[in-house]
């Protein structure tokens, strides 16, 4: 697995594999010594497993000049592997890459694209988040040869290109919750990607049980991961959280997680309730579930009575749907750059008129939909 992943990473000219580790303990020591931008970390390892190594890396590398390395967890698509991966995200991993032997043999190019895209995004995020905290020197943009004691920083060129704009945007943001008291909201649609599951936990676990509308969630993940995530969210939230199915009616006080690897839309047929529509179309969408598909269908279905939320993630999925939602008179929120693991999707939403705020402020805003006397979580 180390050899396969190293070869996939090295196939991109912007990325450099600086070392590999045979176990978790060795990974921690090399992280402290080499300060990589990104570490791909398995869960099942000898001496020190991935959970132990991740915790140690976050603790022992926090004083590195650019902060601790970003961690991309490699996890199997089994049920146990999915729960392990979600636990790793809560422990501080930035994202997940599925580790599956058959996937390597039958979908190598797709695996490579996914791996490289995530490494570039979270690697650039390390420098950006460090800059947003106001510490350290500006990122270098030139590539240098590897010599003892020094490392190349090819990812910093990408980070530097966005760093100034993101800093300016963060400084200009007046982050505060908004009141939705007295406003009719029939549907809440949430789009999320890299770094999203812990943010979804922070939002949903703080919502009151008497929420007057359903929530539909599009999280970029394989199906086994979204199922495990829905089970986790259900166990920690006052509202009900279920793994969605095609044709499922949407009820107030319940959140529906669209199955990973497929698309989800909302649609009402006749006088009946709004239902979840799950399909493989459009097949050419780069991310599944597509946040654009969810937000666009929500705008068509609920118009000004829809609340759309775009959380941390790579790229600009949600921008087109967010535009349609705003044009229909709906409310659009975007996660702020300071709390986003990757400020790609939320920046795109903010650029089309989304109001930026922290996850905690989002939960506070949603809670204002419930009358004060009914907000206590049961």
Secondary structure as UniProt FT lines:
FT   HELIX           2..10
FT   TURN            13..14
FT   HELIX           24..34
FT   STRAND          38..42
FT   HELIX           50..60
FT   TURN            61..63
FT   TURN            65..66
FT   STRAND          70..75
FT   HELIX           79..90
FT   TURN            91..92
FT   STRAND          95..98
FT   HELIX           101..106
FT   HELIX           108..132
FT   TURN            133..134
FT   TURN            148..149
FT   HELIX           155..172
FT   TURN            181..182
FT   STRAND          187..192
FT   TURN            194..195
FT   HELIX           196..204
FT   TURN            205..206
FT   TURN            209..210
FT   STRAND          214..219
FT   HELIX           223..236
FT   STRAND          240..243
FT   TURN            246..247
FT   TURN            252..253
FT   STRAND          254..257
FT   TURN            260..261
FT   STRAND          263..267
FT   TURN            270..271
FT   STRAND          275..279
FT   TURN            283..284
FT   HELIX           291..302
FT   HELIX           303..305
FT   STRAND          306..310
FT   TURN            315..318
FT   HELIX           319..327
FT   TURN            328..329
FT   STRAND          331..335
FT   TURN            337..339
FT   HELIX           345..351
FT   TURN            352..353
FT   STRAND          355..357
FT   HELIX           359..367
FT   TURN            368..369
FT   HELIX           372..374
//
